[in-house]
Amino acid sequence: MTTLIDLVSEYQATISKVDLQQHEQFNRYAMVYHSNAIENSTLSLDDTTLILEHQLAPSGKPLHDILMAKDHYDALIYVLDLAKTRTALSHEVLQTLAAKILKNTGGIVKHVSGDFDTSQGDYRTVIVRAGESIFPEPKKVVALMNDLINQINENISKPITLDEKYNLSFDAHFQAVSIHPFGDGNGRFSRLLMNYIQEYHGLPLIYPFVEDKQAYFNALVETRKANDIEIFRAFMIETTIKFLKHQIDTYQNYTHTIKDGNLSNGKFLSILY
């Protein structure tokens, strides 16, 4: 039986045969596309690439969604830089991340319990719910985020296995979105926090696919209901395997495009996502 570590090794060997910089860029565009599409962005992957690669606005698409893509990409670069420089997490760091996600689409929320600005990364002052889930009351947010920050900072540099590294990232993802610390952008924030841990450990960066959106939401809800993190871990492991196998299989099916030890152009990379 192929293990996750075997797949990661095979994936890393696979991408070593392509233009790594180009591969990294395509993967980032795909991360922005899938994460925003889960939040109901109308942009396609081609639209997202047009915006981020060429700084062009796709015809007929909402300005909100275009700005959403730009902001998410800037937030992604920020979080990857944090990981590469081994920057420890703090409230300030995470609120800066949240502010970047909603820089051009957030704003001030006025409420009797207190105003807050989603474009500045303020923690929410209102009670929020999504479907069956009711999230912690606002007065608990700071303490819960403090616990999460400490947990990640204490465990991220420990000598742990590849499976444990991925589980640490999945757990942080689940905990962050279950705290729902901000007035908006919590899903994107939580997925980027997951990627921070993965980049810190040099792992392939994983994201839920938009076509699996309902299964992703179901995994979050069922994990909360059962109070069993293994449910969400199992979903994310399946997602990781899907991502790695898709890229490996696609590469093997298109080996005829290789010239001089490298892929001939970006066409191969574009079909990976």
Backbone torsions as a table, in degrees:
resi	resn	phi	psi	omega
1	MET	NA	129.9	-179.8
2	THR	-72.5	128.5	-179.9
3	THR	-92.9	167.4	178.9
4	LEU	-61.8	-40.5	-179.8
5	ILE	-64.6	-34.1	176.2
6	ASP	-64.6	-43.8	-179.2
7	LEU	-65.6	-41.2	178.5
8	VAL	-62.8	-42.1	178.7
9	SER	-62.7	-43.6	179.6
10	GLU	-65.6	-40.2	177.7
11	TYR	-61.5	-46.2	-178.9
12	GLN	-64.4	-36.1	176.0
13	ALA	-67.1	-36.2	-179.9
14	THR	-65.1	-50.7	-175.2
15	ILE	-72.8	-13.7	176.9
16	SER	-68.4	-14.4	-178.5
17	LYS	-94.4	-0.2	179.5
18	VAL	-115.2	175.0	174.7
19	ASP	-69.7	106.3	-171.6
20	LEU	-64.5	-36.5	179.4
21	GLN	-66.1	-41.5	178.6
22	GLN	-67.4	-40.9	177.8
23	HIS	-59.3	-45.8	-179.8
24	GLU	-60.0	-42.6	-179.7
25	GLN	-64.8	-46.1	179.1
26	PHE	-61.1	-39.0	179.9
27	ASN	-65.1	-38.8	178.1
28	ARG	-65.4	-42.0	178.0
29	TYR	-61.8	-40.6	180.0
30	ALA	-65.6	-38.0	178.1
31	MET	-61.8	-44.2	178.7
32	VAL	-63.6	-45.4	-179.3
33	TYR	-59.2	-55.0	-175.3
34	HIS	-63.7	-43.2	-177.9
35	SER	-64.3	-42.7	179.7
36	ASN	-73.3	-35.7	178.5
37	ALA	-64.2	-34.1	174.9
38	ILE	-60.4	-30.3	179.3
39	GLU	-94.2	19.7	172.3
40	ASN	78.2	20.3	170.1
41	SER	-63.2	142.9	-179.4
42	THR	-90.2	-1.8	-177.5
43	LEU	-73.1	142.7	171.3
44	SER	-86.5	174.2	175.7
45	LEU	-63.7	-39.5	177.7
46	ASP	-62.9	-41.5	176.9
47	ASP	-59.4	-47.0	-177.8
48	THR	-61.6	-43.1	178.8
49	THR	-64.6	-40.5	178.6
50	LEU	-59.0	-42.7	-178.9
51	ILE	-68.2	-48.4	-171.8
52	LEU	-83.1	-32.6	-178.1
53	GLU	-85.3	-38.3	-171.9
54	HIS	-118.4	-0.6	-179.8
55	GLN	55.9	38.0	178.3
56	LEU	-116.0	145.4	-179.7
57	ALA	-93.2	125.1	177.4
58	PRO	-65.8	143.4	-176.4
59	SER	-67.0	134.7	172.4
60	GLY	78.5	8.1	-179.1
61	LYS	-97.6	145.1	-178.4
62	PRO	-61.5	139.0	177.5
63	LEU	-57.6	-38.5	179.9
64	HIS	-55.3	-44.6	-176.8
65	ASP	-71.0	-34.0	177.2
66	ILE	-65.6	-46.0	178.0
67	LEU	-65.6	-34.8	178.0
68	MET	-60.2	-41.9	179.1
69	ALA	-65.7	-45.7	-179.8
70	LYS	-61.7	-44.6	-179.4
71	ASP	-64.7	-42.2	-179.1
72	HIS	-63.5	-40.6	179.7
73	TYR	-63.3	-44.3	178.1
74	ASP	-61.9	-38.7	178.2
75	ALA	-67.2	-37.5	177.8
76	LEU	-63.4	-46.9	178.9
77	ILE	-60.4	-41.2	178.9
78	TYR	-60.0	-46.9	-175.5
79	VAL	-71.3	-33.5	177.3
80	LEU	-69.3	-36.8	176.0
81	ASP	-64.7	-38.5	176.4
82	LEU	-57.8	-44.7	-177.5
83	ALA	-68.1	-43.2	-177.8
84	LYS	-64.0	-32.6	-179.5
85	THR	-93.7	6.0	179.1
86	ARG	56.0	38.1	178.9
87	THR	-73.6	125.6	179.1
88	ALA	-69.3	150.3	179.3
89	LEU	-78.5	151.9	176.2
90	SER	-154.1	170.3	175.4
91	HIS	-59.0	-42.8	-178.2
92	GLU	-61.7	-44.7	180.0
93	VAL	-61.7	-46.7	-177.0
94	LEU	-72.2	-33.0	176.5
95	GLN	-72.2	-31.1	173.3
96	THR	-65.2	-41.7	176.5
97	LEU	-59.7	-47.3	179.8
98	ALA	-62.0	-38.1	179.2
99	ALA	-64.8	-39.1	179.5
100	LYS	-65.6	-38.3	-180.0
101	ILE	-60.7	-35.4	-175.2
102	LEU	-116.2	23.5	-175.5
103	LYS	-52.4	-46.7	-174.4
104	ASN	-109.4	0.5	179.8
105	THR	-123.4	-5.5	178.5
106	GLY	-94.3	-170.3	179.3
107	GLY	171.2	-172.0	-177.3
108	ILE	-76.7	131.9	174.0
109	VAL	-109.7	119.6	-179.5
110	LYS	-96.4	132.3	-177.9
111	HIS	-152.8	151.7	-178.5
112	VAL	-61.5	-26.0	-179.4
113	SER	-84.9	-3.0	178.4
114	GLY	132.9	137.3	178.9
115	ASP	-79.8	150.4	173.8
116	PHE	-149.2	157.6	-174.6
117	ASP	-117.6	111.5	-178.0
118	THR	-68.7	-25.4	179.5
119	SER	-78.0	-6.7	177.8
120	GLN	-110.4	3.1	178.8
121	GLY	76.1	21.3	178.1
122	ASP	-66.2	142.2	171.4
123	TYR	-69.0	149.3	-176.8
124	ARG	-70.6	154.1	175.6
125	THR	-116.9	10.1	-176.8
126	VAL	-120.3	155.9	173.6
127	ILE	-79.0	135.7	-179.6
128	VAL	-128.2	153.7	175.1
129	ARG	-144.3	154.9	176.7
130	ALA	-141.6	112.0	-177.3
131	GLY	60.4	-120.6	-178.7
132	GLU	-84.1	-10.0	-172.5
133	SER	-95.6	129.6	171.2
134	ILE	-112.1	125.5	-172.5
135	PHE	-93.1	163.2	-175.0
136	PRO	-54.2	147.5	179.1
137	GLU	-65.0	151.1	-172.1
138	PRO	-53.3	-37.2	-176.1
139	LYS	-66.7	-13.6	179.3
140	LYS	-94.9	-10.6	-171.6
141	VAL	-60.6	-48.8	-176.5
142	VAL	-60.5	-45.4	-179.3
143	ALA	-65.5	-40.6	179.4
144	LEU	-65.9	-41.0	177.9
145	MET	-67.8	-35.5	177.2
146	ASN	-62.2	-42.5	177.5
147	ASP	-61.8	-43.3	-179.3
148	LEU	-64.5	-45.1	178.5
149	ILE	-58.6	-47.7	-179.2
150	ASN	-63.8	-40.4	-179.4
151	GLN	-61.9	-45.5	-179.9
152	ILE	-66.8	-48.0	-178.0
153	ASN	-61.0	-35.0	-178.3
154	GLU	-75.6	-27.7	-172.7
155	ASN	-105.9	-17.7	-169.2
156	ILE	-67.7	-30.4	-177.2
157	SER	-100.4	7.0	178.4
158	LYS	-72.6	152.4	177.1
159	PRO	-74.5	97.8	-176.9
160	ILE	-127.4	163.0	-177.8
161	THR	-74.9	168.6	178.1
162	LEU	-59.8	-44.1	178.2
163	ASP	-59.7	-40.3	-179.8
164	GLU	-68.9	-34.9	176.6
165	LYS	-63.4	-46.4	178.0
166	TYR	-63.5	-42.4	179.4
167	ASN	-62.3	-36.8	176.3
168	LEU	-60.3	-41.4	179.3
169	SER	-69.6	-39.6	179.4
170	PHE	-67.3	-40.1	-179.7
171	ASP	-64.6	-42.1	178.4
172	ALA	-62.9	-41.4	176.1
173	HIS	-55.9	-52.7	-178.0
174	PHE	-63.8	-45.2	-177.3
175	GLN	-64.7	-42.2	-178.9
176	ALA	-63.9	-45.8	-177.9
177	VAL	-71.8	-23.5	178.3
178	SER	-80.3	-25.2	172.1
179	ILE	-74.9	-36.5	-179.5
180	HIS	52.2	60.1	-169.5
181	PRO	-71.1	-18.7	-173.1
182	PHE	-114.3	165.5	-179.5
183	GLY	-73.1	-20.1	179.6
184	ASP	-161.0	163.6	175.0
185	GLY	79.5	13.1	-174.8
186	ASN	-66.7	-36.0	178.1
187	GLY	-64.9	-48.4	178.4
188	ARG	-62.3	-42.6	178.1
189	PHE	-58.6	-46.3	-176.0
190	SER	-67.2	-37.9	178.3
191	ARG	-69.3	-35.5	176.9
192	LEU	-70.7	-34.3	175.2
193	LEU	-63.2	-40.0	174.7
194	MET	-59.2	-44.8	-179.5
195	ASN	-66.4	-31.1	175.8
196	TYR	-57.3	-46.7	-178.5
197	ILE	-68.0	-39.9	178.8
198	GLN	-65.0	-44.1	178.7
199	GLU	-65.9	-37.0	178.5
200	TYR	-55.7	-37.1	-177.5
201	HIS	-98.3	6.1	178.1
202	GLY	68.8	28.1	179.8
203	LEU	-90.3	156.0	170.4
204	PRO	-56.1	136.5	-177.6
205	LEU	-82.9	122.8	-173.1
206	ILE	-108.9	147.7	176.8
207	TYR	-146.9	148.1	174.0
208	PRO	-65.8	140.6	178.4
209	PHE	-83.3	143.5	-177.8
210	VAL	-60.6	-31.1	179.6
211	GLU	-69.3	-15.1	177.7
212	ASP	-104.5	18.9	-174.8
213	LYS	-53.2	-49.0	-177.0
214	GLN	-67.3	-39.8	177.7
215	ALA	-64.0	-36.5	177.4
216	TYR	-63.0	-50.5	178.5
217	PHE	-61.7	-41.0	179.2
218	ASN	-61.7	-40.0	-179.7
219	ALA	-63.8	-39.8	177.4
220	LEU	-63.5	-47.0	-177.9
221	VAL	-65.3	-45.8	-177.5
222	GLU	-66.3	-34.3	176.9
223	THR	-63.6	-41.9	178.8
224	ARG	-66.8	-43.7	-178.0
225	LYS	-61.4	-45.9	-176.1
226	ALA	-86.9	-9.7	-174.8
227	ASN	52.0	47.3	-175.1
228	ASP	-134.9	101.3	-176.8
229	ILE	-64.8	-18.8	-179.3
230	GLU	-63.7	-25.2	178.2
231	ILE	-64.9	-49.0	-179.6
232	PHE	-70.3	-38.6	177.2
233	ARG	-58.1	-43.5	-178.5
234	ALA	-62.6	-42.3	178.5
235	PHE	-61.9	-45.1	-177.4
236	MET	-70.0	-32.1	174.6
237	ILE	-65.1	-42.0	176.2
238	GLU	-60.2	-41.0	178.9
239	THR	-64.0	-42.4	179.3
240	THR	-61.9	-46.4	179.0
241	ILE	-62.3	-42.2	178.5
242	LYS	-59.3	-46.5	-179.5
243	PHE	-61.3	-50.6	-176.0
244	LEU	-65.0	-45.0	-179.0
245	LYS	-65.0	-39.3	-179.9
246	HIS	-60.6	-45.9	-177.7
247	GLN	-69.7	-41.4	179.2
248	ILE	-63.5	-47.9	-178.2
249	ASP	-63.7	-41.2	-180.0
250	THR	-63.3	-41.9	178.1
251	TYR	-60.1	-46.1	-176.8
252	GLN	-65.7	-31.7	-179.8
253	ASN	-77.8	-13.6	-177.1
254	TYR	-122.4	29.9	-179.3
255	THR	-65.6	-19.2	-179.7
256	HIS	-69.3	-10.5	178.9
257	THR	-88.6	-2.7	-178.4
258	ILE	-75.1	132.7	175.6
259	LYS	-132.2	127.7	178.6
260	ASP	55.7	35.0	176.0
261	GLY	85.1	-0.8	178.0
262	ASN	-133.1	158.9	175.8
263	LEU	-68.7	146.3	-171.5
264	SER	-63.6	-35.0	179.7
265	ASN	-164.6	-166.8	-176.1
266	GLY	-76.9	-1.9	-177.2
267	LYS	-61.1	-43.4	179.6
268	PHE	-60.7	-47.6	-178.5
269	LEU	-62.2	-35.2	-177.0
270	SER	-65.8	-29.2	-179.5
271	ILE	-82.7	-10.7	179.3
272	LEU	-67.8	-22.6	-170.6
273	TYR	-115.9	NA	NA
